[in-house]
Amino acid sequence: MEFAAGIPSRWILTLRSGGVMELAADAYSEENGQLLFNVLVEADADEQDQMVIDWRTPNNPRRVGVVVAKVPAAEVVDLYTAPSWFDDGGSVDTTA
């Protein structure tokens, strides 16, 4: 399995309980009151059998969206992307 969209983004979720979650995902969607976070990967059929697949690309059966987290939307009070874990800080504006 390989990441198909590069290094996933870093997502920070603040929960109603006051807890904070950090996730690595390419994107998220909302479905039936759940936030589904996923990454785009290239994986063979055996690898895909071990994953929760959210969606498939029609022209490439190896390229799929894999669910990495499912969080009840009602439990999330704040959600944003943050600088990557691999960012050296050079792209972060600290003057604000």
C-alpha positions, 0 to 999 in steps of 0.5 A: 500500500502506498499513499496516492496523494502524498503525505496526508494532512494533519487534522485537529478535532476538539471534542465536546468532552474537551478532548482533542484528536489529531488525525492524518487524512487527505479529506473528510466527508459527512454521512449519516451524522458521522465524519468520515476521514480518509486517505487515498491509497494504491493497494492490491486486492489482498490489502484492500480486503483488510481495509474499510473502503469508503470509495473507489476510483472507476478507472483504477481498481488499485486506487481507493479511499480508505476510512482512517477514522469515523467520528460522530459529528455531534461530538465535534465542536471544532475542526481544522487542518494544521501544519504537517507533522513534517513541517519545519515551521517555515510555512507557518505565519507567526506574525498574526 
